[in-house]
Amino acid sequence: MSFPYQITPKGAGLPPLPLVAVTTIVAYDLNDSIQELHGKTTRMNVLHWFRHAFGISSTDGIYGPGEPPFQRDPKVEAGFWAFDDSISDLLISPITRLTCPFGHKGRADAWAGFEKYFANGDHEQGSDLTKARYKTAADLGMNNLDIAKLEVTMIIGILTNTVPTIFWAVYYVYRDPSLLEKLRQEIAAVAIRGTDEKTGAPAWTLPTSALKEKCPLLTAVINETLRHRTCGISSRMVTEDCVLNNKYLLKKGTVCELPNNVLHSNEAYWGPTVNEFDPTRFLKDASSKEARMARGAFRPFGGGVSRCAGQYQAMSQMIGGLALLIMSNDCAPADGAEWKFPGAHGHTIAAAVDLPSSDLWLDVSSRKGYEDQTWKLDPKL
């Protein structure tokens, strides 16, 4: 069974069973992370909090329910993020233990954690994707350390774009009270009310299918976030001479680079409000000229045969995580400060979404008027 089958939906936007199993575990872990914020005020570094919450939920879904490396040893989780932050330096540094010690050690810690994971046979309890990747590599004669090295790079695709995307979505939503309220109304319309058996307080369930199918503004917020903050580049090889728009000759053998942010910031495709954060641009009539032009210019996951196969898992996690936080919690800048854009930069050669240039600290508390109420995702509804 090929890798793409494991993570690519088949027909009508519905995922095959292997992906459903992963998204189920991810949703339950996100519930636990949000529940930890219940009933108190937490001052959080937003990027770091989502690195941990998404890191645990994603690796549980892909590598659990045995002992996935991020759960087994905090050094593995910290090591991966050190590796991710240092990829560009590691690629160009001749003696990384001297010239890039932070990334060098982090990478080694991540490798060691995954080597132990495979040596213990925990991958046999992992997702079909993990088992298929391991079998293919092992059949080619690779040892556990080499397979571990490959798997650490796999996590780049799993985490390094979803985490900054949800970071930016939180920033854009909570700085705009009107947008926040519209999202809460939309999500509330699909929420199912129950009762907490211990407290008797309302306990709300958010069906993940309804969030994706009946909450268009929620999905539009993620899409608009990706439009603003995507920094990835698609590369294509020209296979034969061709002329574009009767102006540009592309010679066979040439490599074309397609920066996403150039397309995503072009007024010709997105109109005069191109620089504004306006998720409603994704809610226009799909048959309209504006919508058709925008579809062709929207490439956060790439396109063609190399389009990101994990986009459905990524969107499911980001939509669910944002919905949970929105319904459960209020967020405000720490110490009563004003909302301030934290700056942005494409942090490494592997990044497709900007990281913030400075930390964003928020005071996160239970949602006003809902302090005793709980919210959870149900991936089976």
DRENLO-552556 format. One record per residue: x, z, y of N, C-alpha, C in turn; residue number from 1. Coordinates in pm, whole numbers, m for minus. Last residue first. Layout:
NODE n.east   n.up n.north ca.east  ca.up ca.north c.east   c.up c.north   k
NODE      X      Z       Y       X      Z        Y      X      Z       Y NUM
...
***
This chain:
NODE n.east   n.up n.north ca.east  ca.up ca.north c.east   c.up c.north   k
NODE  m1859   1518    1214   m1987   1478     1273  m1968   1356    1363 381
NODE  m1615   1594    1139   m1701   1541     1032  m1837   1498    1084 380
NODE  m1476   1714    1339   m1439   1576     1306  m1526   1514    1198 379
NODE  m1579   1902    1587   m1615   1884     1446  m1587   1739    1409 378
NODE  m1425   2127    1816   m1446   1991     1767  m1491   1995    1622 377
NODE  m1579   2397    1998   m1490   2345     1894  m1525   2201    1861 376
NODE  m1617   2675    2213   m1631   2532     2190  m1534   2488    2081 375
NODE  m1801   2970    2311   m1688   2901     2248  m1723   2755    2222 374
NODE  m1872   3212    2568   m1911   3102     2481  m1787   3029    2428 373
NODE  m1824   3395    2762   m1843   3447     2626  m1873   3338    2524 372
NODE  m1796   3238    2996   m1685   3321     2950  m1700   3369    2806 371
NODE  m1935   3057    3143   m1933   3035     2998  m1829   3126    2932 370
NODE  m1902   3107    3406   m2039   3099     3358  m2050   3081    3208 369
NODE  m1599   2935    3418   m1691   3023     3488  m1834   2999    3443 368
NODE  m1399   2913    3130   m1485   2844     3226  m1588   2938    3286 367
NODE  m1109   3115    3117   m1235   3073     3057  m1325   3015    3165 366
NODE   m815   2968    3273    m906   3079     3242  m1031   3025    3176 365
NODE   m492   2904    3369    m600   2855     3284   m685   2974    3242 364
NODE   m295   2811    3622    m362   2930     3570   m488   2882    3498 363
NODE    m17   2590    3577    m158   2613     3604   m200   2750    3551 362
NODE    259   2411    3682     212   2540     3631     68   2561    3674 361
NODE    450   2147    3616     317   2177     3669    269   2305    3602 360
NODE    787   2058    3700     690   2132     3619    557   2148    3692 359
NODE    869   1717    3789     878   1862     3809    769   1930    3726 358
NODE    823   1464    3704     958   1495     3751    978   1643    3775 357
NODE    642   1394    3401     648   1447     3537    792   1478    3575 356
NODE    697   1081    3227     697   1226     3230    691   1272    3375 355
NODE    511    781    3154     594    863     3242    587   1011    3207 354
NODE    518    619    2840     438    689     2941    531    779    3021 353
NODE    695    525    2662     598    427     2711    507    488    2816 352
NODE   1040    580    2580     914    624     2640    825    507    2680 351
NODE   1288    516    2493    1181    511     2394   1044    540    2454 350
NODE   1457    562    2701    1438    422     2662   1323    408    2563 349
NODE   1299    822    2897    1398    769     2803   1364    625    2769 348
NODE   1121    871    3115    1232    961     3086   1337    906    2991 347
NODE   1003    742    3396    1013    704     3256   1138    769    3199 346
NODE    856    982    3617     967    896     3580    957    862    3432 345
NODE    697   1138    3899     692   1076     3767    815    990    3743 344
NODE    546   1416    4077     646   1311     4060    642   1256    3919 343
NODE    331   1588    4086     461   1641     4041    572   1537    4031 342
NODE    114   1627    4356     165   1532     4258    306   1572    4217 341
NODE    m61   1929    4381      48   1847     4433    100   1756    4323 340
NODE   m315   2142    4481    m275   2040     4385   m170   1950    4450 339
NODE   m197   2450    4629    m272   2325     4634   m225   2232    4522 338
NODE   m200   2781    4474    m137   2669     4545   m230   2548    4546 337
NODE   m271   3014    4342    m360   2961     4445   m302   2846    4524 336
NODE    m92   3070    4139     m81   3145     4265   m164   3085    4378 335
NODE   m106   2745    3989     m66   2886     3986    m54   2943    4127 334
NODE   m395   2536    4014    m251   2558     4035   m218   2706    4046 333
NODE   m641   2581    3755    m606   2575     3896   m456   2596    3911 332
NODE   m904   2526    3529    m760   2519     3555   m737   2506    3704 331
NODE  m1136   2654    3293   m1107   2615     3430   m956   2618    3448 330
NODE  m1242   2558    2961   m1154   2624     3057  m1159   2567    3198 329
NODE  m1410   2422    2783   m1375   2562     2758  m1313   2633    2877 328
NODE  m1442   2159    2859   m1562   2239     2836  m1531   2388    2824 327
NODE  m1174   2072    2890   m1270   2059     2999  m1389   2152    2981 326
NODE  m1066   2114    2634   m1015   2189     2749  m1115   2188    2863 325
NODE  m1219   1932    2480   m1216   2076     2449  m1173   2157    2570 324
NODE  m1154   1685    2601   m1292   1734     2600  m1297   1884    2575 323
NODE   m878   1666    2545    m924   1675     2684  m1065   1730    2691 322
NODE   m882   1652    2261    m811   1759     2330   m857   1776    2473 321
NODE  m1035   1416    2216   m1079   1547     2167  m1013   1662    2240 320
NODE   m875   1221    2343   m1015   1240     2383  m1063   1378    2340 319
NODE   m633   1251    2201    m637   1273     2346   m779   1297    2395 318
NODE   m709   1193    1935    m650   1322     1969   m660   1350    2118 317
NODE   m808    930    1961    m892   1037     1907   m840   1174    1947 316
NODE   m582    793    2053    m700    806     2139   m790    918    2092 315
NODE   m414    819    1823    m373    871     1954   m493    892    2045 314
NODE   m560    687    1625    m529    828     1609   m494    890    1744 313
NODE   m550    435    1747    m679    498     1721   m663    648    1699 312
NODE   m281    361    1765    m357    382     1888   m488    456    1862 311
NODE    m98    298    1568    m146    436     1575   m235    465    1694 310
NODE    m11     42    1603    m107     66     1494   m165    206    1499 309
NODE     35   m133    1894      53     m1     1832    m55     25    1727 308
NODE    105   m475    1833      21   m375     1899     29   m243    1822 307
NODE    235   m685    1724     311   m561     1739    233   m454    1814 306
NODE     65   m899    1730      96   m843     1599    173   m711    1609 305
NODE    m93   m820    2046     m54   m910     1940    m21   m838    1811 304
NODE     41   m549    2251     m56   m651     2213     m3   m740    2101 303
NODE     55   m220    2397     114   m349     2364      6   m449    2328 302
NODE    m95    m12    2482     m52     m9     2341     14   m139    2299 301
NODE   m153    m79    2743     m81     46     2717    m28     56    2575 300
NODE   m245   m318    2887    m161   m325     2768    m88   m193    2739 299
NODE   m456   m512    3059    m443   m372     3017   m370   m367    2884 298
NODE   m520   m767    3128    m404   m707     3195   m380   m563    3153 297
NODE   m749   m835    2996    m629   m912     2968   m503   m851    3026 296
NODE   m927   m655    3113    m896   m645     2970   m767   m718    2937 295
NODE   m942   m752    3376    m879   m623     3350   m840   m609    3203 294
NODE  m1084   m989    3342    m947   m994     3393   m873   m865    3361 293
NODE  m1328   m884    3252   m1252   m976     3167  m1106   m984    3212 292
NODE  m1411   m732    3472   m1383   m666     3345  m1300   m754    3254 291
NODE  m1448   m931    3667   m1352   m822     3689  m1312   m756    3558 290
NODE  m1651  m1086    3558   m1520  m1145     3579  m1414  m1037    3594 289
NODE  m1849   m921    3304   m1817   m955     3442  m1676  m1011    3452 288
NODE  m1901   m828    3054   m1905   m973     3071  m1868  m1016    3213 287
NODE  m1900   m554    3071   m1791   m618     2998  m1787   m769    3017 286
NODE  m1961   m390    3367   m2019   m482     3270  m1908   m562    3203 285
NODE  m1738   m107    3400   m1809   m224     3450  m1862   m309    3335 284
NODE  m1582    101    3334   m1722    111     3295  m1804     m8    3342 283
NODE  m1332    100    3436   m1344     67     3294  m1488     75    3244 282
NODE  m1368    192    3689   m1332     50     3676  m1341      5    3529 281
NODE  m1400    460    3674   m1522    379     3665  m1490    230    3656 280
NODE  m1158    587    3720   m1193    552     3581  m1316    464    3570 279
NODE   m939    562    3951   m1083    534     3946  m1123    492    3805 278
NODE   m698    637    4154    m738    678     4019   m890    668    4013 277
NODE   m568    354    4335    m651    473     4326   m678    507    4180 276
NODE   m442    114    4344    m357    233     4351   m436    363    4343 275
NODE   m650    m75    4338    m554    m70     4228   m472     58    4227 274
NODE   m857   m146    4498    m842     m2     4467   m739     20    4357 273
NODE   m872   m422    4513    m809   m349     4624   m789   m200    4599 272
NODE   m809   m534    4166    m880   m525     4292   m810   m437    4395 271
NODE   m683   m589    3930    m754   m460     3941   m824   m440    4075 270
NODE   m557   m836    3943    m633   m801     3823   m725   m681    3845 269
NODE   m434   m842    4190    m510   m960     4148   m598   m930    4027 268
NODE   m283   m612    4205    m412   m614     4274   m497   m734    4231 267
NODE   m115   m465    3948    m135   m593     4015   m276   m600    4074 266
NODE    m47   m259    3787     m50   m232     3931    m72   m358    4013 265
NODE    m31   m345    3527    m128   m239     3557   m139   m209    3706 264
NODE    180   m528    3528      43   m574     3505    m59   m471    3553 263
NODE    385   m344    3575     368   m459     3665    226   m513    3651 262
NODE    375   m166    3366     332   m118     3498    320   m231    3600 261
NODE    471   m310    3143     328   m279     3155    289   m241    3297 260
NODE    693   m577    3147     671   m438     3188    522   m410    3210 259
NODE    809   m779    2923     680   m766     2989    655   m620    3026 258
NODE   1069  m1007    2874    1034   m866     2888    908   m854    2972 257
NODE   1169  m1253    2647    1085  m1220     2762   1051  m1071    2761 256
NODE   1454  m1419    2547    1377  m1296     2530   1300  m1268    2659 255
NODE   1492  m1754    2425    1492  m1658     2537   1410  m1535    2500 254
NODE   1455  m1934    2226    1560  m1835     2207   1569  m1732    2318 253
NODE   1358  m2200    2436    1362  m2144     2301   1481  m2049    2287 252
NODE   1286  m2123    2777    1363  m2195     2676   1358  m2123    2542 251
NODE   1032  m2168    2993    1088  m2067     2903   1156  m2141    2788 250
NODE    977  m2257    3319    1025  m2307     3190   1086  m2192    3112 249
NODE    709  m2233    3533     819  m2159     3473    853  m2214    3334 248
NODE    501  m2401    3627     607  m2353     3716    731  m2303    3644 247
NODE    265  m2445    3491     332  m2561     3551    447  m2522    3645 246
NODE    210  m2209    3360     145  m2235     3489    211  m2350    3565 245
NODE    501  m2229    3172     389  m2145     3212    340  m2184    3350 244
NODE    622  m2426    2914     611  m2413     3059    486  m2332    3090 243
NODE    860  m2391    2643     723  m2401     2696    727  m2379    2847 242
NODE   1043  m2424    2342    1036  m2446     2486    890  m2456    2531 241
NODE    977  m2165    2101     995  m2306     2136    983  m2320    2287 240
NODE    984  m1892    2087    1015  m1966     1964   1026  m2117    1986 239
NODE   1094  m1623    2265    1037  m1757     2282   1080  m1843    2162 238
NODE   1018  m1294    2181    1115  m1402     2166   1042  m1536    2180 237
NODE    930  m1014    2381     889  m1128     2299   1000  m1233    2297 236
NODE    857   m674    2443     958   m780     2434    908   m890    2340 235
NODE    703   m455    2672     692   m536     2551    796   m646    2555 234
NODE    758   m134    2794     792   m276     2808    776   m344    2673 233
NODE    592    146    2957     651     74     2845    676    m73    2875 232
NODE    470    317    3126     596    258     3174    664    176    3065 231
NODE    159    434    3239     232    363     3134    357    297    3192 230
NODE      8    547    3441     132    614     3404    209    546    3290 229
NODE   m226    405    3502    m141    456     3610     m2    496    3563 228
NODE   m332    345    3251    m304    237     3346   m206    284    3454 227
NODE   m367    599    3142    m268    509     3083   m233    396    3179 226
NODE   m578    682    3308    m452    756     3305   m340    669    3250 225
NODE   m770    501    3230    m720    495     3368   m589    573    3381 224
NODE   m810    588    2964    m763    452     2992   m704    441    3133 223
NODE   m906    849    3005    m781    828     2931   m724    689    2961 222
NODE  m1139    781    3146   m1038    866     3209   m904    850    3138 221
NODE  m1283    638    2955   m1234    568     3074  m1127    649    3146 220
NODE  m1357    839    2779   m1261    737     2734  m1201    664    2853 219
NODE  m1535    968    2958   m1424   1041     2897  m1316    943    2850 218
NODE  m1726    773    3006   m1641    818     3117  m1518    891    3064 217
NODE  m1855    743    2756   m1770    635     2809  m1679    680    2923 216
NODE  m1953    894    2514   m1894    951     2635  m1799    849    2698 215
NODE  m2030    797    2272   m2135    825     2370  m2083    888    2498 214
NODE  m1808    758    2106   m1910    654     2113  m2010    673    2227 213
NODE  m1638    977    2121   m1581    843     2133  m1687    736    2159 212
NODE  m1813   1190    2094   m1722   1187     2209  m1668   1047    2230 211
NODE  m1929   1132    1848   m2009   1118     1970  m1921   1115    2094 210
NODE  m1718   1191    1676   m1771   1055     1680  m1852   1032    1807 209
NODE  m1681   1464    1711   m1579   1373     1760  m1629   1228    1767 208
NODE  m1915   1687    1838   m1890   1587     1733  m1790   1483    1783 207
NODE  m1862   2002    1932   m1847   1869     1989  m1818   1770    1876 206
NODE  m2057   2294    1945   m1982   2201     1861  m1980   2064    1928 205
NODE  m2062   2625    2077   m2089   2483     2091  m1998   2399    2002 204
NODE  m2231   2916    2065   m2111   2852     2011  m2139   2702    2003 203
NODE  m2358   3189    2251   m2363   3047     2217  m2227   2997    2168 202
NODE  m2323   3512    2087   m2313   3424     2203  m2322   3277    2159 201
NODE  m2307   3678    1874   m2441   3632     1911  m2441   3540    2031 200
NODE  m2068   3763    1768   m2106   3810     1902  m2248   3775    1941 199
NODE  m2058   3663    1502   m2005   3795     1535  m2059   3849    1667 198
NODE  m2167   3408    1497   m2220   3509     1406  m2174   3650    1442 197
NODE  m2263   3222    1769   m2149   3291     1710  m2201   3407    1626 196
NODE  m2480   2949    1731   m2466   3090     1767  m2346   3150    1695 195
NODE  m2497   2623    1885   m2515   2714     1773  m2499   2856    1823 194
NODE  m2558   2302    2015   m2555   2446     2037  m2580   2522    1908 193
NODE  m2359   2024    2049   m2461   2087     1964  m2448   2238    1977 192
NODE  m2309   1775    2301   m2272   1902     2238  m2390   1959    2160 191
NODE  m2380   1560    2447   m2361   1536     2303  m2326   1665    2228 190
NODE  m2402   1655    2704   m2516   1581     2649  m2502   1555    2500 189
NODE  m2157   1756    2769   m2264   1851     2735  m2381   1781    2668 188
NODE  m2023   1525    2847   m1988   1587     2719  m2097   1683    2674 187
NODE  m2146   1477    3096   m2147   1375     2991  m2121   1437    2854 186
NODE  m2089   1713    3236   m2228   1674     3211  m2237   1573    3098 185
NODE  m1811   1701    3243   m1876   1812     3175  m2022   1780    3145 184
NODE  m1773   1470    3397   m1728   1474     3258  m1797   1585    3181 183
NODE  m1876   1557    3641   m1938   1443     3572  m1898   1440    3425 182
NODE  m1693   1763    3702   m1833   1795     3678  m1904   1681    3605 181
NODE  m1456   1615    3737   m1464   1720     3636  m1609   1751    3601 180
NODE  m1521   1458    3958   m1496   1394     3829  m1508   1495    3717 179
NODE  m1541   1666    4150   m1654   1578     4123  m1639   1509    3987 178
NODE  m1285   1785    4158   m1402   1861     4109  m1521   1774    4075 177
NODE   m987   1685    4084   m1105   1617     4137  m1231   1687    4085 176
NODE   m790   1807    3948    m771   1801     4093   m894   1741    4162 175
NODE   m866   1771    3684    m889   1901     3746   m864   1903    3896 174
NODE   m796   1496    3634    m933   1546     3622   m953   1675    3701 173
NODE   m518   1465    3671    m612   1381     3745   m754   1439    3745 172
NODE   m413   1665    3493    m383   1666     3637   m489   1587    3715 171
NODE   m511   1575    3247    m548   1708     3297   m525   1716    3447 170
NODE   m376   1328    3236    m523   1332     3239   m572   1466    3291 169
NODE   m109   1408    3218    m155   1340     3339   m307   1341    3348 168
NODE   m117   1529    2959     m70   1602     3077   m127   1539    3204 167
NODE   m192   1316    2800    m288   1425     2817   m247   1513    2935 166
NODE     48   1165    2832     m82   1110     2872   m184   1220    2893 165
NODE    253   1324    2725     247   1302     2870    115   1243    2917 164
NODE    148   1315    2447     167   1439     2522    169   1415    2673 163
NODE    146   1047    2362      20   1121     2373     36   1245    2459 162
NODE    418    981    2360     330    917     2457    196    988    2471 161
NODE    550   1126    2164     612   1116     2296    529   1041    2399 160
NODE    419   1143    1904     405   1246     2008    447   1207    2149 159
NODE    452    927    1728     338   1016     1712    312   1100    1836 158
NODE    688    799    1792     563    725     1803    440    813    1796 157
NODE    860   1010    1734     857    954     1870    725    880    1891 156
NODE    839   1044    1467     762   1136     1552    761   1090    1697 155
NODE   1018    862    1365     875    834     1350    794    921    1445 154
NODE   1258    991    1393    1228    885     1489   1081    844    1481 153
NODE   1231   1160    1175    1238   1219     1309   1210   1113    1415 152
NODE   1246    979     965    1118   1044      994   1117   1109    1131 151
NODE   1513    902     955    1411    803      987   1281    870    1032 150
NODE   1620   1147     878    1660   1088     1005   1559    982    1050 149
NODE   1505   1177     625    1472   1272      731   1507   1214     868 148
NODE   1637    977     489    1493    964      508   1447   1058     620 147
NODE   1892   1089     493    1869    963      562   1720    940     586 146
NODE   1841   1319     338    1889   1331      475   1864   1203     553 145
NODE   1760   1216      87    1666   1292      169   1711   1306     314 144
NODE   1882    874      47    1876   1015       14   1787   1089     113 143
NODE   1763    554     m64    1801    643       45   1789    789       0 142
NODE   1683    359    m245    1804    436     m273   1847    531    m163 141
NODE   1445    241    m220    1560    163     m172   1691    239    m187 140
NODE   1275    439    m295    1291    326     m387   1409    237    m347 139
NODE   1283    595     m63    1348    645     m186   1371    532    m285 138
NODE   1134    432     114    1274    463      142   1347    509      17 137
NODE    884    425     m19     954    301       15   1102    327      37 136
NODE    821    699     m33     840    620     m156    918    492    m128 135
NODE    794    768     240     898    831      156    926    745      32 134
NODE    577    609     318     707    593      383    819    650     295 133
NODE    376    713     152     414    572      142    551    548     204 132
NODE    360    979     239     398    951      100    443    805      83 131
NODE    277    939     505     404   1006      475    451    974     335 130
NODE     27    812     462     132    746      539    269    806     506 129
NODE   m120   1005     331     m84    884      257     28    808     329 128
NODE     19   1327     430     m76   1216      439    m30   1098     354 127
NODE    153   1568     191     134   1507      321     31   1396     317 126
NODE    226   1667     m45     100   1718        8     70   1660     146 125
NODE    468   1553     m81     365   1517     m178    228   1571    m137 124
NODE    635   1671     100     573   1545      140    465   1501      42 123
NODE    751   1885     m25     630   1910       54    561   1782      97 122
NODE    983   1882    m174     869   1806     m225    741   1827    m147 121
NODE   1210   1992     m76    1115   2085     m140    994   2013    m198 120
NODE   1325   1771      45    1391   1829      m72   1298   1923    m148 119
NODE   1156   1733     265    1156   1635      156   1219   1693      30 118
NODE   1218   1968     412    1079   1933      382   1073   1837     263 117
NODE   1491   1944     450    1440   2053      366   1297   2024     322 116
NODE   1490   1726     625    1560   1715      497   1510   1823     400 115
NODE   1356   1835     841    1288   1733      761   1359   1711     628 114
NODE   1549   2017     933    1414   2062      898   1342   1962     810 113
NODE   1768   1853     989    1778   1955      884   1641   2002     838 112
NODE   1671   1698    1204    1708   1635     1077   1709   1736     963 111
NODE   1642   1901    1396    1525   1828     1349   1554   1759    1216 110
NODE   1910   1978    1429    1811   2076     1384   1686   2007    1328 109
NODE   2017   1736    1526    2064   1791     1399   1967   1893    1342 108
NODE   1882   1717    1772    1863   1614     1669   1904   1665    1532 107
NODE   1990   1942    1900    1847   1931     1873   1817   1830    1765 106
NODE   2262   1874    1919    2220   1988     1837   2072   1979    1802 105
NODE   2239   1645    2088    2309   1639     1959   2264   1751    1867 104
NODE   2116   1740    2320    2047   1645     2235   2108   1636    2097 103
NODE   2326   1916    2402    2187   1961     2390   2109   1870    2296 102
NODE   2564   1760    2418    2550   1867     2318   2407   1914    2296 101
NODE   2685   1502    2492    2540   1528     2496   2508   1640    2397 100
NODE   2959   1502    2468    2901   1444     2589   2751   1468    2602  99
NODE   3009   1632    2223    3080   1671     2344   3009   1624    2471  98
NODE   2847   1520    2037    2859   1666     2034   2931   1719    2156  97
NODE   2877   1244    2081    2759   1313     2133   2771   1465    2130  96
NODE   3084   1036    2185    3101   1155     2101   2993   1253    2143  95
NODE   2965    826    2340    3056    797     2227   3074    915    2132  94
NODE   2634    764    2445    2745    860     2442   2834    835    2321  93
NODE   2415    604    2433    2531    551     2503   2652    643    2499  92
NODE   2223    743    2286    2250    603     2253   2380    553    2316  91
NODE   2207    990    2407    2260    982     2272   2298    839    2234  90
NODE   2082    923    2648    2221    970     2649   2284    960    2511  89
NODE   1827    852    2550    1908    755     2623   2055    795    2625  88
NODE   1741   1096    2427    1762    972     2350   1853    874    2422  87
NODE   1679   1346    2522    1819   1302     2532   1846   1167    2468  86
NODE   1422   1423    2475    1467   1426     2614   1605   1361    2632  85
NODE   1426   1408    2194    1344   1315     2272   1391   1308    2417  84
NODE   1592   1627    2132    1630   1491     2093   1555   1389    2178  83
NODE   1431   1832    2225    1564   1815     2282   1617   1674    2253  82
NODE   1215   1796    2055    1196   1770     2198   1329   1759    2271  81
NODE   1336   1863    1807    1282   1730     1830   1269   1700    1978  80
NODE   1407   2131    1849    1510   2031     1829   1459   1890    1853  79
NODE   1162   2257    1860    1246   2256     1980   1354   2149    1970  78
NODE   1087   2207    1588    1005   2160     1700   1088   2150    1827  77
NODE   1297   2337    1459    1272   2195     1433   1190   2135    1547  76
NODE   1281   2599    1539    1400   2523     1577   1380   2373    1556  75
NODE   1052   2701    1419    1046   2662     1560   1167   2582    1606  74
NODE    961   2607    1102    1077   2656     1178   1067   2608    1323  73
NODE    711   2535     994     804   2616      916    910   2682    1006  72
NODE    583   2365    1171     523   2495     1141    624   2588    1076  71
NODE    744   2142    1172     720   2209     1299    662   2348    1277  70
NODE    742   2059     892     861   2116      957    836   2190    1087  69
NODE    471   2172     687     527   2072      777    637   2134     863  68
NODE    419   2265     397     487   2336      505    551   2232     597  67
NODE    120   2119     329     226   2200      269    291   2287     375  66
NODE    m86   1945     408     m98   2090      435      5   2175     362  65
NODE    119   1782     666      63   1896      594    m20   1850     476  64
NODE    199   1554     808     291   1609      707    235   1726     627  63
NODE    m12   1472     979      71   1373      911    147   1431     793  62
NODE   m130   1714    1064    m212   1605     1013   m132   1504     933  61
NODE     91   1862    1151       7   1913     1043    m72   1799     979  60
NODE    173   1699    1359     259   1708     1241    186   1772    1124  59
NODE    m47   1732    1536     m11   1600     1485     73   1609    1358  58
NODE    m53   2010    1588    m170   1943     1529   m132   1808    1468  57
NODE    207   2062    1693     160   2130     1572     46   2052    1507  56
NODE    207   1888    1916     312   1881     1815    268   1943    1684  55
NODE     m8   1968    2068     m15   1837     2004     92   1823    1896  54
NODE     96   2226    2137     m37   2210     2077    m49   2076    2004  53
NODE    356   2169    2245     340   2255     2128    206   2229    2059  52
NODE    298   1994    2452     400   1958     2354    383   2041    2227  51
NODE    116   2144    2595      66   2032     2516    171   1980    2418  50
NODE    296   2329    2707     184   2375     2625    132   2262    2537  49
NODE    470   2169    2853     522   2243     2738    409   2290    2647  48
NODE    294   2070    3052     364   1979     2962    411   2052    2836  47
NODE    209   2311    3180     114   2222     3112    184   2130    3012  46
NODE    287   2627    3159     356   2504     3191    284   2395    3112  45
NODE     32   2863    3239      99   2771     3146    175   2662    3217  44
NODE   m112   3167    3232     m31   3081     3318     53   2991    3228  43
NODE   m434   3247    3138    m300   3215     3090   m230   3127    3191  42
NODE   m680   3487    3119    m616   3390     3206   m472   3371    3161  41
NODE   m925   3506    2852    m815   3558     2933   m766   3448    3027  40
NODE  m1107   3394    2672   m1125   3532     2716  m1013   3590    2799  39
NODE   m901   3165    2494   m1034   3220     2521  m1027   3364    2570  38
NODE   m674   3047    2410    m688   3064     2554   m815   3140    2591  37
NODE   m704   3014    2140    m605   3111     2184   m612   3138    2334  36
NODE   m876   2799    2126    m931   2933     2103   m833   3041    2149  35
NODE   m701   2586    2151    m790   2617     2263   m847   2758    2249  34
NODE   m579   2600    1897    m498   2611     2019   m584   2648    2139  33
NODE   m794   2564    1720    m718   2689     1718   m639   2708    1847  32
NODE   m868   2300    1784    m963   2410     1801   m889   2544    1809  31
NODE   m640   2166    1699    m669   2171     1842   m770   2281    1872  30
NODE   m673   2197    1422    m561   2263     1488   m581   2270    1639  29
NODE   m900   2038    1382    m906   2181     1351   m791   2257    1419  28
NODE   m798   1782    1457    m908   1845     1530   m914   1995    1506  27
NODE   m600   1737    1260    m564   1743     1402   m671   1815    1482  26
NODE   m756   1722    1029    m660   1832     1045   m621   1848    1191  25
NODE   m897   1484    1094    m968   1609     1063   m876   1729    1084  24
NODE   m706   1287    1118    m776   1330     1239   m854   1459    1216  23
NODE   m629   1262     844    m534   1307      946   m607   1362    1068  22
NODE   m861   1168     722    m800   1292      675   m704   1349     779  21
NODE   m895    927     858    m994   1032      874   m936   1166     831  20
NODE   m683    777     758    m680    820      897   m780    932     921  19
NODE   m764    737     487    m639    806      517   m632    857     660  18
NODE  m1020    594     515   m1014    735      478   m880    802     508  17
NODE  m1009    388     813   m1017    409      669   m997    555     638  16
NODE  m1210    398    1116   m1085    417     1043  m1107    428     894  15
NODE  m1390    143    1285   m1396    263     1200  m1268    277    1119  14
NODE  m1422    m86    1433   m1356     27     1496  m1355    153    1413  13
NODE  m1522   m286    1272   m1616   m212     1358  m1554    m87    1419  12
NODE  m1245   m288    1054   m1382   m328     1082  m1459   m232    1170  11
NODE  m1025    m49     986   m1074   m173      926  m1221   m194     965  10
NODE   m748     94    1166    m887     87     1125   m925    m50    1070   9
NODE   m429    185    1051    m505     86     1126   m648     79    1076   8
NODE   m280    352     893    m312    399     1027   m394    301    1109   7
NODE   m238    239     645    m259    383      652   m311    427     788   6
NODE   m181    m26     686    m312      9      631   m342    156     652   5
NODE     87    m21     774     m21    m45      869   m159     m7     816   4
NODE    228     33     522     217    134      627    100    105     722   3
NODE     63    m87     220     151   m101      335    128      9     438   2
NODE     85      0    m119       0      0        0     89      0     125   1
***
